[in-house]
Amino acid sequence: MRRQLWLILGGLSAGVALVSLLAFDAGYVLVQFSQYRLETTLVAAGIAIFFFLSIVRASFHVLSLILGLGPRVERWLEKR
């Protein structure tokens, strides 16, 4: 219980610090592929990367279930 309280307080304080930093300067991310250009803020890029990695992880999980790779891949990762 005490550990959870510290985690919540730490997360809240980190959130306040992040918001205060972003209020000062939101950041700027530029991604360019040949003619195409994507300009966004750092927060939006972070959220997009999070969702992209979540989709990749879920896709890998579904493929491993369909192909039956789950236990073999887990054993291979444990050996490494």
Secondary structure, DSSP 8 states (H G I E B T S, - for coil): -HHHHHHHHHHHHHHHHHHHHHHH----EEEEETTEEEEE-HHHHHHHHHHHHHHHHHHHHHHHHHHT-HHHHHHHHHH-
